[in-house]
Amino acid sequence: MERIERIHALHRILTAARYPVTVPRLQEELECSRATVYRDLAYLRDQLMAPVIGNGEAGFRYDPDDPGRFELPGLWLSSEELHSLLAAQQLMSRSGGGVLSNALAPLQQRIEKLLDDHAGGRRVPVERVRVIPHRTRRLDETAFRHVATAVLDRRQLAFEYRARSTDQHTRRTVSPQRLTHYRDNWYLDAWDHEREALRSFAVDRISNARTLDEAARDLPDEELNRHLASSYGIFSGTPKGWATIVFSAKAARWVADEHWHSQQQGRFLPDGRYELKLPYSSGRELLMDVLHYGSDAEIVEPPSLREQARTLLQLAISNYERGPK
């Protein structure tokens, strides 16, 4: 146990103690020597001004007559918590195309300083936290900041939107509900005032965003979850049915450990294959992920989704039958 963690643990022990705590018990709790216990007690009392009273024979405790409840100053985290926080910061800064890196720079410096204090001056190899973006799309930093501000300030947002599926250009005024990071890209879940419905927008397709003075309309969490999280994928909607996919025994070793949806149902079949059931609304994204497994995946139900998969596979085969263009 490192020193800052021992000080934190020592503070917890003395705060909870109704009677003096003996040095042997402190040695056991803090996993350190007798001399270290005395050094930590002195640091807590002399440097942090904690109301420590007692002696080596009777034990130590916080003074019950102290007028105020003593608390440790500043931010106190364990080494594991700090390393986890640093890893999260690296993930955010490297996976967002630099959008968040400037805003997070002061936080990173603070985290690295705390880690250095824990490590006794030993350099922390931050570069060994490796994040590889996958199919990340270019993101306009100004648009992202307007979107994030509108979400957090609970204000309406106006912007131009060019849908990738239709290439249609529209002007939208929305009440932002949630900002979602999904598959290395950002999406805005919002109430579209003109269409009077919930919609999800890819932030990389938003331009000329402007935060309005009008307060955003807040929808209940239950409604948001029902519309945005009840079916498979980012553009979920209300479920239209359940899909059943069977994976080969080879692919089962991966799929059985994967999280596809919060309501998924999975089981191993007697022959080693794996059956996965999940709710879906639009089959487009689900088909994309199932076809990713090639011959190791088969859609069993419903027949309509199975037929869509068969059609897509036939179209793919036709590209190879006629030769390159």
Backbone bond lengths (Angstrom), bond angles and torsions (degrees), N, CA, C in turn:
res aa  C-N    CA-C-N  psi(-1)  N-CA   C-N-CA  omega(-1)  CA-C   N-CA-C  phi
1 M - - - 1.457 - - 1.527 108.90 -
2 E 1.340 116.92 127.98 1.450 121.01 -178.60 1.524 110.69 -79.92
3 R 1.360 114.98 165.51 1.457 119.13 -168.70 1.527 113.10 -60.07
4 I 1.336 116.99 -46.97 1.455 118.99 -175.85 1.529 110.71 -63.89
5 E 1.337 116.45 -31.72 1.464 120.12 176.65 1.532 110.97 -72.40
6 R 1.355 115.45 -36.02 1.467 118.14 177.12 1.529 110.83 -65.19
7 I 1.335 116.72 -41.64 1.468 120.02 179.31 1.523 109.67 -61.33
8 H 1.311 116.09 -41.54 1.461 120.63 179.25 1.528 110.29 -64.14
9 A 1.343 116.78 -44.75 1.467 120.79 179.13 1.524 111.01 -66.34
10 L 1.326 116.66 -40.39 1.465 120.80 178.25 1.519 111.04 -61.43
11 H 1.315 116.23 -41.24 1.467 120.56 177.44 1.531 110.67 -61.25
12 R 1.312 117.53 -43.09 1.465 120.69 179.52 1.525 110.99 -62.96
13 I 1.330 116.93 -42.42 1.471 121.30 -178.83 1.520 110.61 -63.09
14 L 1.329 116.53 -47.63 1.469 120.27 -177.17 1.526 111.61 -70.34
15 T 1.318 117.53 -32.00 1.468 120.84 178.26 1.526 110.62 -66.70
16 A 1.336 116.61 -38.88 1.466 120.76 -176.89 1.519 113.29 -83.57
17 A 1.337 117.37 -15.29 1.470 120.61 -173.31 1.524 112.16 -75.73
18 R 1.351 116.58 128.47 1.468 121.78 174.16 1.524 111.19 -89.40
19 Y 1.333 115.21 -20.74 1.460 121.10 -179.84 1.535 107.74 -131.15
20 P 1.337 118.23 160.61 1.464 120.67 -179.92 1.528 112.10 -55.37
21 V 1.322 115.13 141.15 1.464 121.81 179.97 1.517 108.41 -101.76
22 T 1.322 116.88 127.33 1.469 121.19 -175.87 1.529 110.50 -72.09
23 V 1.321 114.95 157.99 1.459 120.91 179.05 1.528 111.40 -63.76
24 P 1.355 120.01 -43.33 1.471 118.70 177.48 1.529 112.79 -57.36
25 R 1.341 116.47 -38.57 1.469 117.65 178.76 1.527 110.43 -67.11
26 L 1.334 117.07 -39.04 1.459 120.06 178.06 1.531 110.59 -64.19
27 Q 1.338 116.59 -39.09 1.461 119.66 176.42 1.530 111.09 -59.01
28 E 1.336 115.54 -42.85 1.461 119.76 -179.24 1.522 111.38 -67.91
29 E 1.335 116.66 -44.47 1.461 120.80 -177.28 1.528 111.18 -67.31
30 L 1.329 116.90 -39.73 1.460 121.27 -175.29 1.521 112.96 -92.42
31 E 1.341 116.85 -7.52 1.461 121.84 178.21 1.531 110.58 56.53
32 C 1.323 116.03 53.98 1.464 120.33 -178.28 1.537 109.49 -148.17
33 S 1.321 115.96 176.70 1.455 121.23 -178.88 1.525 111.78 -80.48
34 R 1.336 115.65 169.33 1.470 121.68 178.62 1.531 110.24 -62.55
35 A 1.335 116.29 -42.58 1.466 119.62 -179.61 1.528 111.12 -62.76
36 T 1.335 117.15 -38.07 1.468 120.57 179.51 1.518 110.83 -65.67
37 V 1.338 117.06 -39.23 1.463 120.42 176.96 1.527 110.31 -58.05
38 Y 1.319 117.12 -45.90 1.466 120.56 -178.93 1.535 111.04 -65.44
39 R 1.341 116.70 -38.88 1.470 119.33 178.37 1.524 111.19 -64.59
40 D 1.349 116.63 -41.71 1.465 119.94 -179.79 1.526 111.55 -68.30
41 L 1.321 117.20 -37.72 1.465 120.40 176.25 1.527 110.73 -63.21
42 A 1.342 116.28 -41.79 1.462 120.19 179.70 1.524 110.63 -65.91
43 Y 1.334 116.47 -39.50 1.470 119.90 178.86 1.527 110.35 -65.09
44 L 1.324 116.05 -43.21 1.455 120.75 179.79 1.525 111.10 -62.85
45 R 1.320 116.55 -40.04 1.471 120.88 -177.83 1.528 112.33 -79.20
46 D 1.325 118.32 -46.37 1.469 121.53 -170.55 1.530 112.97 -88.30
47 Q 1.344 117.85 -36.04 1.462 120.26 -177.05 1.518 112.83 -93.15
48 L 1.316 116.56 -37.38 1.467 120.39 -177.72 1.526 112.46 -100.96
49 M 1.340 116.86 -0.99 1.466 122.83 175.26 1.515 112.69 61.64
50 A 1.338 116.77 34.91 1.461 120.38 177.60 1.526 109.70 -77.36
51 P 1.344 119.79 144.32 1.474 123.06 -177.64 1.527 112.28 -79.37
52 V 1.336 116.94 60.02 1.461 122.18 -178.08 1.535 109.13 -79.73
53 I 1.306 117.30 128.98 1.465 122.23 176.39 1.528 108.59 -130.76
54 G 1.353 115.99 159.91 1.458 120.50 177.28 1.510 111.78 123.19
55 N 1.332 115.86 -172.19 1.454 121.44 -179.82 1.525 108.94 -151.35
56 G 1.326 115.05 175.71 1.449 119.98 -174.54 1.507 114.80 -66.83
57 E 1.311 118.08 -21.72 1.458 120.52 -178.97 1.533 111.69 -86.82
58 A 1.329 116.05 -50.16 1.464 120.07 -176.77 1.518 112.34 -82.22
59 G 1.332 117.54 -25.96 1.455 120.89 -176.63 1.518 111.54 109.28
60 F 1.325 116.33 179.80 1.465 122.13 -176.04 1.525 110.60 -126.47
61 R 1.336 115.12 153.88 1.457 122.39 176.59 1.520 107.89 -161.27
62 Y 1.345 115.86 172.26 1.463 119.89 171.72 1.527 108.26 -82.71
63 D 1.331 115.47 143.82 1.464 121.69 -179.42 1.527 109.88 -62.77
64 P 1.354 118.00 115.67 1.472 119.71 -179.22 1.525 112.49 -67.67
65 D 1.311 117.85 -17.38 1.464 120.68 179.94 1.523 112.50 -91.97
66 D 1.329 116.47 2.29 1.473 119.35 178.20 1.521 108.90 -63.60
67 P 1.337 118.54 130.33 1.471 120.83 -173.81 1.522 114.32 -65.99
68 G 1.317 118.39 -28.60 1.462 120.08 -178.25 1.510 111.42 -118.21
69 R 1.325 116.98 154.26 1.467 121.66 178.22 1.522 108.22 -82.51
70 F 1.320 116.51 117.33 1.464 120.59 -176.08 1.517 110.66 -74.03
71 E 1.344 115.25 136.20 1.454 122.04 174.93 1.520 108.50 -131.05
72 L 1.326 115.86 147.43 1.458 119.79 177.21 1.526 109.78 -67.08
73 P 1.315 117.73 138.68 1.468 119.77 -179.74 1.521 111.76 -78.25
74 G 1.342 115.10 153.68 1.456 121.07 171.12 1.513 114.03 71.79
75 L 1.333 114.67 -161.49 1.455 123.29 -176.86 1.519 109.85 -95.58
76 W 1.345 116.43 121.67 1.456 121.04 -178.16 1.527 108.73 -119.90
77 L 1.309 114.99 111.91 1.452 120.66 179.60 1.518 108.96 -131.18
78 S 1.324 115.79 152.94 1.459 119.76 175.32 1.529 108.99 -75.61
79 S 1.334 115.55 165.17 1.468 119.46 178.21 1.525 110.88 -59.58
80 E 1.359 116.17 -40.18 1.457 119.47 179.95 1.527 111.03 -63.87
81 E 1.337 116.40 -40.04 1.464 119.72 179.06 1.525 111.38 -66.74
82 L 1.326 116.46 -39.63 1.459 119.61 179.44 1.524 111.16 -67.13
83 H 1.322 117.12 -41.91 1.452 119.67 178.23 1.536 110.78 -64.72
84 S 1.318 117.45 -37.35 1.459 120.49 177.02 1.522 110.79 -65.30
85 L 1.334 116.27 -40.88 1.461 120.57 178.72 1.520 110.91 -64.87
86 L 1.316 117.00 -40.23 1.453 120.93 178.38 1.526 110.51 -65.25
87 A 1.334 117.15 -41.62 1.462 120.60 178.44 1.523 110.64 -61.96
88 A 1.337 116.68 -40.55 1.467 120.64 178.01 1.520 110.54 -64.26
89 Q 1.338 116.33 -40.73 1.460 119.98 179.06 1.529 110.26 -63.52
90 Q 1.332 116.95 -41.54 1.457 120.07 178.44 1.521 110.64 -63.34
91 L 1.308 117.11 -40.32 1.457 121.37 179.05 1.517 110.65 -60.93
92 M 1.338 117.06 -46.54 1.463 121.02 -177.86 1.522 111.85 -66.43
93 S 1.319 116.88 -43.10 1.455 119.82 -175.67 1.522 112.07 -72.69
94 R 1.337 117.57 -33.35 1.459 119.90 -176.24 1.516 113.44 -89.88
95 S 1.318 117.90 -24.90 1.462 119.66 -177.56 1.512 112.18 -91.37
96 G 1.311 118.71 -10.38 1.462 120.76 -178.00 1.505 114.32 -98.52
97 G 1.343 118.01 15.04 1.441 120.21 178.81 1.513 112.98 65.02
98 G 1.321 117.14 26.00 1.457 119.98 178.30 1.505 114.41 86.38
99 V 1.321 118.54 -2.12 1.455 121.62 -176.95 1.516 111.51 -61.41
100 L 1.336 116.82 -39.39 1.453 120.44 -176.01 1.523 113.73 -97.58
101 S 1.322 117.65 -7.43 1.456 119.67 -171.34 1.514 112.89 -62.25
102 N 1.329 118.15 -41.06 1.464 120.26 -179.13 1.525 111.39 -65.53
103 A 1.311 115.92 -43.16 1.470 119.26 -178.71 1.519 111.62 -67.36
104 L 1.341 116.06 -30.27 1.460 119.90 -176.11 1.523 113.38 -91.86
105 A 1.330 117.71 -5.80 1.468 120.47 -177.47 1.530 112.72 -55.67
106 P 1.351 119.87 -47.84 1.468 118.91 178.23 1.525 112.94 -60.87
107 L 1.324 116.41 -36.81 1.466 120.18 178.19 1.521 110.38 -65.38
108 Q 1.330 117.14 -42.28 1.454 120.13 179.84 1.521 110.90 -61.96
109 Q 1.331 117.51 -42.32 1.458 120.76 179.34 1.523 110.91 -62.10
110 R 1.340 116.40 -40.16 1.454 120.37 179.81 1.530 110.71 -66.70
111 I 1.319 116.65 -42.49 1.460 120.64 179.83 1.521 110.26 -63.71
112 E 1.334 116.94 -44.63 1.452 120.14 -179.53 1.531 111.08 -63.69
113 K 1.341 116.95 -36.15 1.461 120.26 177.63 1.531 110.37 -64.70
114 L 1.327 117.00 -43.19 1.456 120.45 178.67 1.529 111.02 -63.95
115 L 1.335 116.60 -39.90 1.459 119.99 178.57 1.523 110.92 -65.63
116 D 1.329 117.19 -38.94 1.464 120.18 177.17 1.525 110.92 -62.29
117 D 1.345 115.64 -40.20 1.466 119.09 177.94 1.523 110.65 -61.72
118 H 1.336 116.05 -40.74 1.457 119.97 178.90 1.526 111.26 -65.58
119 A 1.327 115.30 -38.29 1.463 120.05 -173.33 1.519 112.92 -85.87
120 G 1.315 117.22 3.13 1.462 120.12 178.68 1.509 113.41 65.52
121 G 1.337 117.41 36.29 1.460 121.05 179.10 1.509 113.51 91.88
122 R 1.330 117.79 -9.97 1.466 120.40 178.67 1.524 109.58 -71.08
123 R 1.327 117.02 133.39 1.459 121.23 -176.48 1.527 111.24 -67.21
124 V 1.312 115.33 134.63 1.468 120.98 177.66 1.527 108.53 -90.22
125 P 1.335 119.78 120.69 1.471 121.84 -176.33 1.527 112.30 -77.75
126 V 1.331 115.00 79.64 1.470 120.27 -176.35 1.526 111.15 -60.58
127 E 1.329 116.75 -32.52 1.466 119.85 -176.27 1.522 112.74 -65.57
128 R 1.332 117.28 -11.73 1.461 119.82 178.85 1.521 112.74 -82.34
129 V 1.330 116.97 -4.56 1.464 120.63 168.62 1.521 105.97 -87.64
130 R 1.308 116.96 107.18 1.460 122.26 -170.49 1.524 110.55 -107.74
131 V 1.319 116.83 123.11 1.462 122.87 177.42 1.518 108.02 -123.19
132 I 1.330 117.37 121.75 1.460 121.85 -179.11 1.523 108.68 -110.47
133 P 1.330 118.61 107.82 1.470 120.62 178.01 1.535 109.81 -62.91
134 H 1.320 115.23 143.61 1.462 120.54 -179.32 1.524 109.52 -125.41
135 R 1.307 116.51 114.29 1.466 122.41 176.76 1.530 111.33 56.36
136 T 1.326 115.25 38.83 1.464 120.01 177.99 1.521 109.82 -74.74
137 R 1.309 116.24 136.73 1.462 120.60 179.73 1.524 110.82 -95.56
138 R 1.329 116.15 152.07 1.458 120.41 179.38 1.517 109.86 -63.68
139 L 1.326 115.63 139.23 1.459 121.63 -175.22 1.514 109.19 -127.81
140 D 1.330 116.63 131.35 1.456 120.98 176.66 1.526 108.96 -79.76
141 E 1.332 117.04 119.75 1.451 120.76 -174.32 1.518 111.95 -63.80
142 T 1.339 117.31 -37.83 1.464 120.24 179.81 1.519 111.07 -64.11
143 A 1.327 116.07 -44.81 1.465 119.72 178.86 1.515 110.76 -62.55
144 F 1.347 116.36 -42.03 1.463 119.74 179.72 1.520 111.29 -61.35
145 R 1.322 117.04 -42.72 1.468 120.05 -179.16 1.525 111.08 -64.76
146 H 1.333 117.84 -39.55 1.466 120.26 177.36 1.526 110.61 -63.86
147 V 1.321 115.72 -42.54 1.470 119.68 179.88 1.520 110.30 -63.63
148 A 1.340 116.94 -49.08 1.463 120.87 -178.58 1.528 110.99 -62.48
149 T 1.329 116.97 -40.58 1.469 120.43 179.28 1.516 111.09 -63.37
150 A 1.326 116.88 -44.03 1.463 120.49 -179.50 1.529 111.00 -64.09
151 V 1.339 116.96 -37.98 1.468 120.42 179.08 1.522 110.60 -64.98
152 L 1.329 116.89 -46.52 1.456 120.68 -174.57 1.531 112.67 -78.64
153 D 1.335 117.57 -32.52 1.474 120.86 179.58 1.519 112.28 -86.24
154 R 1.353 116.43 -5.02 1.463 122.48 179.84 1.529 111.42 57.12
155 R 1.335 115.41 52.98 1.461 122.37 178.31 1.519 109.20 -124.65
156 Q 1.332 116.14 154.82 1.448 120.78 179.25 1.527 110.61 -69.80
157 L 1.333 114.75 157.76 1.456 121.33 -175.49 1.522 109.28 -133.86
158 A 1.335 116.12 134.20 1.461 121.75 174.96 1.525 108.37 -114.03
159 F 1.333 116.91 139.10 1.466 119.67 -179.34 1.523 110.08 -162.19
160 E 1.332 114.69 165.48 1.453 121.84 172.23 1.529 107.99 -97.11
161 Y 1.334 115.69 141.08 1.467 119.56 -175.51 1.521 109.75 -134.30
162 R 1.323 114.50 131.63 1.465 120.61 178.49 1.519 108.13 -117.53
163 A 1.309 116.18 103.87 1.466 121.52 -175.80 1.521 110.37 -65.74
164 R 1.310 116.14 133.15 1.458 119.74 -177.86 1.529 110.66 -71.80
165 S 1.320 118.08 -33.57 1.464 120.77 -175.52 1.524 112.40 -71.32
166 T 1.346 118.05 -36.43 1.469 121.69 -176.30 1.519 113.26 -112.77
167 D 1.344 117.26 -13.70 1.467 123.61 -175.15 1.530 111.36 63.63
168 Q 1.327 116.45 19.08 1.471 121.23 179.15 1.520 110.10 -80.03
169 H 1.343 115.94 137.79 1.463 122.18 -178.10 1.534 108.48 -105.52
170 T 1.341 117.28 121.75 1.469 121.26 -178.44 1.526 110.09 -134.99
171 R 1.336 114.71 162.80 1.460 122.00 174.50 1.512 107.48 -108.45
172 R 1.329 117.22 129.66 1.463 121.48 -175.82 1.529 110.73 -123.43
173 T 1.324 114.90 145.64 1.462 122.40 168.41 1.519 106.42 -124.99
174 V 1.325 115.79 121.58 1.462 119.62 -171.02 1.522 111.09 -134.32
175 S 1.329 114.05 162.30 1.463 122.17 168.62 1.521 107.20 -105.72
176 P 1.335 118.43 104.41 1.466 120.90 -177.71 1.526 111.49 -60.65
177 Q 1.331 115.96 139.25 1.457 121.41 178.59 1.528 111.03 -113.26
178 R 1.318 116.70 -51.38 1.460 120.81 -177.42 1.531 110.18 -145.99
179 L 1.330 114.84 149.15 1.458 121.93 171.83 1.519 106.83 -109.57
180 T 1.317 116.85 122.07 1.462 121.66 -171.78 1.520 111.24 -119.32
181 H 1.340 116.77 130.87 1.466 121.76 173.37 1.514 107.19 -100.63
182 Y 1.329 116.88 117.35 1.458 121.67 -171.96 1.525 109.12 -140.06
183 R 1.302 116.67 121.00 1.463 122.76 178.77 1.532 111.69 53.34
184 D 1.318 115.85 48.93 1.463 123.55 176.15 1.524 113.57 68.39
185 N 1.326 118.07 16.00 1.461 120.79 177.59 1.527 109.81 -136.89
186 W 1.343 116.26 159.39 1.457 122.66 -175.45 1.523 110.90 -104.66
187 Y 1.339 115.45 141.26 1.463 122.33 178.91 1.524 109.71 -133.35
188 L 1.312 115.13 145.03 1.460 121.70 176.82 1.524 108.57 -107.26
189 D 1.321 116.52 120.23 1.460 122.06 172.61 1.528 106.97 -94.23
190 A 1.331 117.31 124.07 1.465 119.51 -171.93 1.527 111.19 -150.42
191 W 1.332 114.26 158.55 1.463 121.60 172.81 1.522 107.65 -89.59
192 D 1.339 115.71 117.28 1.464 121.59 -179.96 1.529 108.15 -84.84
193 H 1.333 116.78 115.28 1.464 120.28 -173.57 1.525 112.03 -69.59
194 E 1.299 118.83 -35.18 1.467 120.11 -179.19 1.518 111.49 -71.99
195 R 1.321 116.97 -40.01 1.463 121.01 -177.94 1.526 112.25 -90.81
196 E 1.340 116.14 -8.86 1.454 122.59 179.56 1.522 111.23 50.57
197 A 1.319 114.67 54.08 1.465 120.13 -178.91 1.527 109.24 -159.96
198 L 1.333 115.19 160.40 1.462 120.67 174.94 1.521 109.89 -77.36
199 R 1.322 115.48 137.69 1.450 121.43 178.65 1.527 109.39 -138.97
200 S 1.326 116.13 154.07 1.468 121.93 173.65 1.519 108.26 -114.37
201 F 1.330 116.26 132.52 1.453 122.14 -176.96 1.530 110.08 -121.10
202 A 1.328 117.06 133.14 1.460 120.72 172.53 1.524 107.89 -72.42
203 V 1.332 116.99 122.03 1.465 120.33 -174.46 1.524 110.87 -63.82
204 D 1.329 117.92 -29.43 1.464 119.40 -179.64 1.523 112.27 -69.85
205 R 1.347 118.56 -10.48 1.470 121.97 177.36 1.529 111.85 -100.98
206 I 1.328 116.63 3.80 1.460 122.17 179.35 1.521 109.38 -92.07
207 S 1.342 116.65 136.59 1.463 121.57 176.56 1.522 109.34 -141.46
208 N 1.339 115.53 162.44 1.472 122.08 179.22 1.527 111.97 49.51
209 A 1.340 115.28 44.47 1.464 120.13 -179.49 1.521 110.46 -74.08
210 R 1.340 115.02 144.46 1.463 120.46 -179.59 1.522 108.64 -144.39
211 T 1.341 115.57 125.16 1.454 120.82 177.75 1.524 109.35 -79.80
212 L 1.325 116.55 129.22 1.465 121.78 -176.62 1.522 110.80 -96.26
213 D 1.330 115.92 165.82 1.462 120.90 179.72 1.528 112.06 -79.69
214 E 1.327 117.21 -23.16 1.458 120.69 -176.59 1.532 110.88 -67.70
215 A 1.315 115.02 140.76 1.471 120.29 178.67 1.523 109.98 -68.83
216 A 1.321 115.74 143.26 1.463 120.89 178.37 1.518 110.63 -73.64
217 R 1.301 115.19 146.80 1.470 120.36 174.14 1.520 108.10 -78.49
218 D 1.314 117.75 125.07 1.460 122.41 -179.75 1.521 110.43 -95.22
219 L 1.312 115.96 126.80 1.461 121.21 176.83 1.520 109.52 -100.07
220 P 1.304 118.34 146.31 1.477 121.13 179.33 1.521 111.37 -59.90
221 D 1.329 115.85 146.08 1.462 120.30 178.99 1.520 111.70 -57.71
222 E 1.336 116.52 -35.62 1.457 119.40 -179.27 1.527 111.10 -61.70
223 E 1.339 116.34 -40.48 1.467 120.09 179.49 1.522 111.11 -68.56
224 L 1.337 116.14 -41.12 1.461 119.92 178.53 1.522 111.07 -62.10
225 N 1.316 116.74 -46.24 1.467 120.40 -179.08 1.522 111.07 -65.57
226 R 1.323 116.01 -38.44 1.458 119.60 -179.30 1.528 110.94 -63.76
227 H 1.321 116.59 -37.72 1.466 120.16 -176.08 1.526 112.31 -88.82
228 L 1.355 116.85 -36.84 1.461 120.31 -170.42 1.519 114.12 -100.65
229 A 1.325 117.68 -20.56 1.461 118.89 -173.92 1.518 114.09 -124.91
230 S 1.323 117.68 2.62 1.456 119.21 -175.32 1.525 112.66 -83.74
231 S 1.341 117.44 -18.82 1.457 121.09 179.88 1.517 110.57 -120.37
232 Y 1.315 115.11 173.70 1.458 120.70 -176.17 1.528 111.44 -73.52
233 G 1.338 116.39 137.22 1.451 121.24 170.26 1.515 114.32 94.61
234 I 1.326 115.58 175.98 1.455 122.15 -175.38 1.532 111.38 -75.29
235 F 1.334 118.15 -38.09 1.456 121.70 178.63 1.531 108.14 -100.31
236 S 1.323 115.77 68.93 1.461 119.78 -165.16 1.531 113.57 -78.72
237 G 1.340 117.85 -66.42 1.455 119.76 -174.21 1.511 111.85 77.23
238 T 1.315 116.29 178.50 1.461 121.02 179.18 1.526 110.15 -67.31
239 P 1.326 119.27 134.01 1.475 120.91 -177.38 1.517 112.56 -59.27
240 K 1.333 115.31 137.43 1.457 121.01 175.58 1.521 111.48 -99.25
241 G 1.315 115.57 -14.28 1.449 119.25 -179.54 1.514 110.59 172.64
242 W 1.333 114.96 -174.02 1.459 121.91 179.39 1.515 109.14 -115.49
243 A 1.321 114.95 138.53 1.459 120.78 176.84 1.527 109.13 -103.49
244 T 1.318 116.10 141.36 1.467 122.38 175.74 1.514 108.12 -117.80
245 I 1.321 116.43 120.48 1.465 122.18 179.37 1.515 108.16 -121.05
246 V 1.321 116.58 136.30 1.461 122.13 177.31 1.526 108.15 -113.39
247 F 1.330 115.71 127.41 1.463 121.94 -179.10 1.520 109.95 -107.94
248 S 1.316 116.04 149.10 1.457 121.29 179.09 1.522 110.60 -63.28
249 A 1.328 115.76 164.18 1.463 119.78 179.92 1.522 111.42 -60.88
250 K 1.335 116.54 -32.88 1.470 119.95 178.75 1.529 110.54 -67.57
251 A 1.340 116.99 -47.63 1.468 120.28 -179.30 1.522 111.81 -71.46
252 A 1.332 116.62 -23.05 1.469 120.24 -178.17 1.515 111.87 -58.87
253 R 1.320 117.42 -30.19 1.469 120.39 -179.08 1.524 111.54 -64.86
254 W 1.318 117.27 -25.29 1.463 121.54 176.87 1.528 111.07 -93.01
255 V 1.319 116.22 -49.22 1.468 120.54 -172.60 1.521 111.72 -63.56
256 A 1.320 117.91 -36.00 1.466 120.89 -178.28 1.518 112.07 -60.90
257 D 1.330 117.04 -24.91 1.470 121.06 -179.70 1.516 112.74 -98.69
258 E 1.312 118.34 1.03 1.470 121.54 -176.25 1.523 111.44 -94.64
259 H 1.338 114.54 145.44 1.461 120.81 175.52 1.525 108.50 -101.12
260 W 1.323 116.07 109.64 1.462 121.08 179.92 1.527 111.11 -96.92
261 H 1.334 116.82 -36.54 1.458 121.04 -177.90 1.525 108.91 -161.15
262 S 1.331 115.73 151.31 1.470 120.16 -176.88 1.525 112.56 -63.52
263 Q 1.344 117.75 -24.45 1.462 120.57 -177.82 1.524 112.49 -106.46
264 Q 1.301 117.35 14.15 1.462 119.67 -177.31 1.526 111.75 -62.57
265 Q 1.333 114.42 152.26 1.461 121.96 176.69 1.521 107.88 -127.92
266 G 1.309 116.88 124.35 1.455 119.65 -178.13 1.509 112.20 -133.33
267 R 1.327 115.21 150.18 1.468 119.94 177.29 1.525 109.65 -157.25
268 F 1.336 115.45 148.85 1.451 120.70 174.76 1.528 108.93 -81.70
269 L 1.312 116.18 137.33 1.454 121.65 176.20 1.532 109.36 -88.18
270 P 1.323 117.81 160.36 1.483 120.55 -176.20 1.522 114.01 -55.49
271 D 1.346 117.47 -29.66 1.470 119.78 -178.13 1.526 113.11 -89.44
272 G 1.355 117.48 9.64 1.455 120.72 177.17 1.514 114.89 94.90
273 R 1.341 116.76 -11.04 1.461 119.19 176.61 1.535 110.06 -72.64
274 Y 1.317 116.24 167.98 1.458 120.41 -176.81 1.521 109.49 -125.02
275 E 1.334 115.50 129.94 1.465 121.75 179.67 1.524 109.62 -104.71
276 L 1.328 116.39 126.75 1.463 122.37 -178.80 1.518 109.35 -121.79
277 K 1.342 116.03 128.76 1.460 121.51 176.92 1.524 108.75 -120.74
278 L 1.354 116.32 136.74 1.466 119.79 178.62 1.522 110.34 -155.79
279 P 1.343 116.54 153.46 1.466 120.72 179.45 1.524 110.53 -78.41
280 Y 1.334 116.11 146.33 1.460 119.52 178.27 1.529 109.59 -146.88
281 S 1.315 114.11 157.11 1.454 120.59 176.28 1.521 109.60 -115.13
282 S 1.328 115.75 -66.27 1.461 121.23 174.65 1.518 108.36 -95.95
283 G 1.332 115.80 130.06 1.454 119.24 -175.99 1.510 114.45 -81.23
284 R 1.342 118.25 -8.48 1.465 121.11 -172.19 1.527 112.51 -58.12
285 E 1.323 116.60 -52.61 1.457 119.72 -176.75 1.525 111.37 -70.97
286 L 1.312 116.91 -37.70 1.457 120.51 179.00 1.525 110.89 -63.65
287 L 1.327 116.45 -42.95 1.459 120.16 178.30 1.526 111.15 -61.21
288 M 1.321 115.93 -41.39 1.461 120.48 179.47 1.527 110.99 -58.07
289 D 1.349 116.27 -43.66 1.453 119.98 -177.12 1.526 111.98 -73.99
290 V 1.323 117.08 -35.15 1.462 119.63 178.84 1.530 109.90 -69.16
291 L 1.338 117.24 -44.06 1.460 120.65 -179.23 1.527 111.92 -65.93
292 H 1.315 116.48 -20.05 1.459 120.97 175.66 1.536 110.80 -58.44
293 Y 1.332 117.24 -28.50 1.467 121.16 -179.07 1.527 112.25 -87.39
294 G 1.338 117.30 -2.31 1.460 120.73 176.12 1.511 112.91 57.06
295 S 1.334 115.76 -130.38 1.469 120.68 -176.58 1.516 113.17 -73.26
296 D 1.328 118.13 -5.59 1.468 121.01 179.57 1.526 112.67 -86.69
297 A 1.343 117.97 2.20 1.470 121.09 -179.56 1.520 110.23 -134.82
298 E 1.333 115.09 142.77 1.466 121.02 177.71 1.518 109.54 -140.02
299 I 1.321 116.76 125.31 1.460 121.47 174.83 1.527 108.00 -79.86
300 V 1.322 115.58 122.56 1.465 120.77 -177.80 1.530 110.95 -96.98
301 E 1.323 116.36 -44.45 1.448 122.65 -179.56 1.528 109.23 -137.70
302 P 1.342 116.79 151.64 1.467 128.85 -6.68 1.527 111.24 -80.02
303 P 1.325 118.33 166.47 1.472 121.22 -178.85 1.528 113.07 -58.05
304 S 1.332 117.13 -36.18 1.469 119.53 -178.06 1.528 111.11 -64.82
305 L 1.328 117.20 -40.99 1.463 120.65 179.04 1.522 110.34 -70.39
306 R 1.325 116.45 -36.41 1.469 120.84 177.19 1.526 110.22 -62.74
307 E 1.325 115.69 -39.88 1.466 119.96 179.86 1.528 110.97 -67.79
308 Q 1.344 117.11 -38.41 1.470 119.93 176.74 1.521 110.60 -61.32
309 A 1.320 116.88 -41.48 1.463 120.41 179.26 1.526 110.28 -64.31
310 R 1.325 117.15 -42.78 1.463 121.16 179.78 1.526 110.99 -62.18
311 T 1.340 116.79 -41.00 1.462 121.17 179.21 1.523 111.29 -63.82
312 L 1.323 116.05 -43.97 1.467 120.15 179.61 1.527 111.02 -63.17
313 L 1.327 116.81 -40.43 1.462 120.05 179.44 1.529 111.06 -67.07
314 Q 1.329 117.42 -37.99 1.462 120.43 177.93 1.520 110.96 -65.10
315 L 1.334 116.39 -40.67 1.465 120.04 178.02 1.527 110.80 -64.40
316 A 1.320 116.08 -37.92 1.462 119.40 178.42 1.524 110.95 -65.86
317 I 1.338 116.57 -41.54 1.467 120.68 179.29 1.521 110.41 -64.52
318 S 1.337 117.18 -38.25 1.470 120.59 -178.73 1.524 111.76 -61.60
319 N 1.338 116.98 -30.25 1.464 119.30 177.91 1.521 111.82 -63.12
320 Y 1.330 117.47 -30.29 1.456 121.79 -178.34 1.532 112.08 -90.83
321 E 1.334 116.07 -23.71 1.465 118.85 -179.23 1.521 111.68 -73.00
322 R 1.325 118.49 -34.38 1.461 121.26 -176.70 1.538 112.52 -88.28
323 G 1.309 116.91 -4.30 1.458 119.56 176.55 1.522 111.78 84.94
324 P 1.342 116.51 164.63 1.464 120.09 -178.87 1.513 112.06 -68.77
325 K 1.331 115.97 148.88 1.463 121.03 179.20 1.518 110.73 -82.92
